[in-house]
Amino acid sequence: MTNKFYYQCNDCGKNYETNEVIYLCPDCEKENTPALPPKGILKTYYNYERIKSEHSKENLFSKLKEKHFIDILPVHNPASFPDLKVGKTPLYCLDSIDGKTLPFELYIKDDSQNPTYSFKDRASIMVSAFAKDRKIETIVAASTGNAGSSLAGICAANKQKAIIFVPAKAPKAKLTQIIMYGAKIIPVAGTYDNAFDLSIEATKEFGWYNRNTAYNPITIEGKKTVSYEIYSRLNQQIPDYIFVPVGDGVIISGVYKGFEDLLKLGIITKIPVIVSVQAEGSNNINSNINSKKFVSVPSQTIADSISVDIPRNYYMAVKFIKEYNGECITVSDKEIIEASSVISRNYGIFSEPAASAATAGMLKYYSQNKIPKGSKVIVLLTGSGLKDLNSVQSIINIPTALKPNLEELKKLLLND
């Protein structure tokens, strides 16, 4: 199997050309301690100059798209992907909110329509295909729910075994998904970070292939595909703003990486303003981005999928945000739930709290007049609200049942 890509350490810049499984830069990994985000996260690069030479600049993107971007993905055999429709999710254009016309073009990228109702399917299918290329049968992950249910579902479709470590307090709907897909679930009495660390120990002990984000570089290669789709659906135009929910920092890194690929290929000339949206109760990337020393504050937010004490992809996310002039904003749990309600009642899209954080960030920018008139604005919705029904119970009021007769119905309608 010839190399079609190579890895580069985010921190020391060292390159690694190998088709074997590799996770972190061996040199930088030695510096890691449990109290700080890990160093040595790897980025995957391709021979961009060779790819550019094969097509004219005018039709390069369309030629890459024709082959489902396989030239800039870390998978050799297209048959290694399972037969599931991952990606190619809707991009809805919205012109108003609560009857008020918006002064900018708002687009919702709804990744809750992936097979397991989560953006995480993009990473899982890439990891699964990468493993299939190498005849690897067992894949392990740590997850608060979405990544675990995603890996479980993708592995079921690709005839692979999934082992999922989860915090015992993960939402029941997500745990149910994992079990229904036939994966082996291992609840951990502790946090996501505890589950993550145990999964790494198990990987080293038993030789399993690990899907963990900010550990396995292939996950970012899956997540970056959303950027190709956004660019394509906007008729090969760059949006002005993209609002992304941020926990570990991997999704936002994936969004950046997709546009960075297009930049290196000469397809685009700039990268959009990507906004890191974090919950106030879990903002360990936004709060540290300009600090010389990383300080973690224990997370407490209703948005469990972005609740992270030590962001595993901190250094790469910060590097991307600073290099490409990204921005940061924090939102409260109240704003997150209200944002979920706004999109649900206006457009029939029910998103989980972590996904709704991105909407909340956009609404906050809008209220502060920070979105210029006529801008193209993308909100990335990363998961379905059905994954965590408990989070919205505070704004749900189910009426008392009435007697089954017309008079009772009339009384109820008069009181509305």
N, C-alpha and C positions, 0 to 999 in steps of 0.2 A: 504494500500500500504506500504510494508516494505521498509526500507532504504537499498539501494544497494550502496550508496555513502554518503559522507559527505563533508562539505565545510571547508576550512581553510583560515583564513585571511592572506593575503600576508604580512601584516605589523606587527600585534601583535601576530600572530600564533594561535589565539583562534579557536577552532573547533565548527562547528554548524552541528548537525545532525537533519535534518528536510526534509520532503517531501513538505513542503509549499514553496511558492515563496519567495525567499530572494535575495536581490541584493548586498548590501554592508554590511560589518561588522558594526553592530549598534554602537559599541564603537568608532571605528576609524572614522566613518562617521562624528561624531560630530566635528572633527578637521578640516574638509574641508572648504576651502575658494575658491571663484571664480578665484583668481589669481594664484592658484597652482594646480598641478595634484591631483586628489582625492586619499585619503588614504582609506584603507578598502576593496580593490578589493579581491574577493574570488577565491580560487582555489578549484577544485573538485577532491576528492581522492576516491579510491575504496579499498576494502579489498584485497590487492595484495597478501597477504600470503595465504588467502583462495583460490584465483584463481590459484596460483602456485601449491597448494596441489592437485588440481583436475586433473592435467596432468603432464606428464614427461617434463623435461626441453627441451628435443629434439623436442617434437611435440606441445609445448604450443602455439607458434605463429600460427601454421597451424590450431590448434583447435579454437583459437580465430577468425581467419580469416573465417573459415567455417561458423561461426555464425554472420558474418559481424561485429565483435567486440562489439556485444551488451553487453557483460559482463563488458566492460570498457567504456560504454557510459551511460549518465544519463537518459535513456529512458527505461521504463519497457516493453511496448508493441510494438513489431516491426510493428504492424499494424498502429501505430500512425504516421508513416512516410508516406508522400504522394507518389504516384506512379510516381516519377520523377527520372531520372538517375542523381543524384548528386554525385560527386566524381568519382573515377575510371577513371580519366582523363589520357590522354597519357603522357608517359615519353619518349621523343625522344632522341636518342643518336646522337650527331653531331660530326663529325671528322675533320671539317675544317671550316674556315671563309674566305670568299673572295679568295678561292682557296689555302689558306695556311693551311697545316696540323697542328692541335693542338697537343701540347706535353702532353695533359691531356685528360681524358674522360669527355666530356661535355654533360650534360643531361638537356633538357628543360622540365619542368613540366608545361604543358599547361592547366591551369585551366580556360582559356577563353572558354573552351568547356563544361562548366556547363550550365544548362538550361537557365539562364539569362546572360550567358557569363562572369561570374565573380566568383572568389574565395569565395565571400561572401555567395554564395549558401550553402556552407558547414555549416556556422553558422546559416543561416536562417532555414535550414531544421531541424537542431537539436532543435532550439528554438520552431519551429512549432510543432514538435513531442512531446517535453516536455509539451507544452501547451495542445496538444491533449490528452495526458495522464491525464491531470487535467481538461478536458472539458472547457478550456479557449477559447473563440471565437474571442476576439479582441486583436491584437498585434500592438504596436506602435513603431516607430523608428525615429531617426534623421539621416540624411544622406546627403553626398555631391552628391549622385546619385546611386552608386553601391549597397550599403546595402539596400537602399530604394527600388530600382527596384528588388533586390533579394527577399526581404521579400514580396513584392507585388506579385511576380510570384509564390513563394512557397505557400503563403496563398491562392492564387487563386486555386492552385492544391489541397490544403488540406481543402477547404471550410471554410476558416477563413477570418475575416475582418482585413485589414491592413490600418493603418493610418500613413502617412509618412510626417515628417517635413523636409523641404529642404531649403538650402540657395537659394534665388531667382536667383542667378547667376550660379547655377549648370548647367552643359552641357545639352542642349536641348534633346539630344538623350536619356539621362538617365531619364529626366522628362517625356519624351514620353513613355518610357517603363513602368514607374510607373502608368501612367494614363491608358495605354492599358491593364494592368493587372487588372484593376478595383479597385485599391486602392484609398482611399481618400488622396489627396495630399494637404499639407498646406505649401505654400512658405513663408519663413521668410525673412524679410528685414534686413539681417545681415549675420553673418558668420556661419560656421558649429557649432561653440561653442554656439552661440545664439540659434540655432535650437535645439541643444542637451539639453541645460538648459530648454528650453520651453517644450520639450517633457517629461522631468523628472517632471516638475511641473504638466503637464497634467496627467501623470501617477498617481501621488499622488491624484490629484483632482478627476479623473474619474474612478480610479481603473483598468485602462488598464494594459495589460502585456507588459513590455518594452523590446525590443530586443537590445537596445544600447550596443555596444561593450564597454568593460571596465566599465560596469555597471551591465550587466547580465552575470554571470559566465558561463552560458551554451554556450555562443558564442564560447568561447575558446575550449570547448569540441567538437564543430563542426569543428573548424579549425584544431585541432590536427590530424584529420583523414588523412591529407595529409602526415604526417610523417609515418603512418602505410603503406600507399601506396608506398611511396618511398622505404622504407625498403623491402617491398614485391617484388617490381619490380626489385630491385637490387639483387634478389635472396638471401634475408636476409643478405645483407652486408650493412655496414654503409658507407655513402659517407664521403669524407674528408671535403668538403665545401658545404654550402648551402647559396646562396645569396637571401636575402629576402627584398622586398621593405617595408619601415617602415614609418608610420605616427603616429597613436595613440599608436602603440606598441602592438596591439592585435594579428596580424597575426604572428609576430615573437614569441610572447608568446605561441601561439597555436602550432607552429612548435616545439618549445622547449618542451611543455607539452606532445606532442605525443611521443617524444623520451624519455622523463623522465618516462612516463608510462612503456615503454619497459625496461628501466633501472631498475625500481622498481620491475618489474616482473622477472628480471634476464635473459631476452631474449638478451639484449645487455650489453656490459661492458663499453661503453663510448658513449658520445654524440658528433656528428660532430661539426666542427667549423662553427658556424652560423654567417653570416655577416649581420649586420644591415646596409642597404643602404638607405640613405636619400638624398633628394634634398638639394642643398646648400641653397636654399631659404626657406627651411622648415626643419631644422635639430635640433629641440629642444630636441630630445633624445640624439643624438650623441654629441652635443655640451655641454650638461649638465652632461654626464655620470660620469665624475670624479669631478664634482663640489659639494661643500658642500651645496650651496644654489641654487635652481632652478631659472633660469632667462629665461623668454620667450621672443623670438624675433618674431614680427609679420611675418607670413608666406607669401611668394610670390613666387610661382612656377607654371609652366605649368602643373605640375602633381597634379591635383586637389584632387585626391583620397588620397594622402598622404600629403596634405597641412593642417597642424594643428598647431595652436598657443600653445595650452596647451594639450600635449599628455595625454589622459585619462588613459592609462595603463602604464604610465611612470615608476612607482616604480617596477611593476612586470617585465617589460621588462628589466630594468637595473639590477634587481636582477638575472634574468636568464642569461643575458650576462656575468655578473661578475662571477657567480657561475660556469658556464660551459665554461669559457674562450672564449667567443665570441669576435668578432671584429666589427669595425665600419668603414664606409667610406661614404663620401659625393660626390655627382656628380652634375654637372651643368645642367641646362635645355638644353643647347646645346648638352651635352653628352647624355642626355636622349633621345632626338629626333634622334640623330645619331644612338644610340643603337637600337631604334625601326626600323630604316631603315636597319641596318645590319641584324637583324633577319628576317625581312620581305623579303629582296631581296635574302638572302641565303637559307631560309628554308620555306618561304611561311606562316609565322606566324606573324600576324599583332597585336601588343599589344598596349594598351593605355599607356600614359606617366608613370603613377604610376607603371605599370608592367615593363615597359622598364627600369625603374630605376635600377631594379635588374640586368638586362643585362648590363647596363652601369657600375655598380659596378664590375661585373665580368670582363668586358673588361679593366677596369682601373687596377684591380689586375693583369691581364694578361700582360698589357703594362709595369707594374712595376716589373714584374718577381716575383710576390708574390705567384704564384700557382706552387707548386713543380711538377716536371715531373711525369706523371703517376697517378696523383690524380684523384679521382672521384668527379666531380663538378656538383652541381645542381643549376639551375637558376629557381626560382619560378615566373612564369608569371601569374598574378592575374586578368587580364581583357582584353577584346577585344578592339582593336583600333577603331572599329566602334562606340564605346561609346563616342568618343571625336574626331571627324574628324577635328575640328578647330585647334587642337594643332599641326598638321603636315602640315598645309598649307604653312608654310615657306619653306618647301623643296619639295613642289608639284608644278609641271609645266605642266599644261594640254595644249597640243598643240592646235593651232588655227585650226579650221575646214578647210578642203580643198574641192575644187570642186570635184564632184564624177566622175573623169575620170582618166585613167591610166597615162596620161602624168603628171598630177599634183602629182600623187603618186610617180612617178619616180623622180621628182624634190625633193620631200620631203626626199626620201630615200638617194639621193645623198648628201644631206646636213647633214645627220646624222653623 
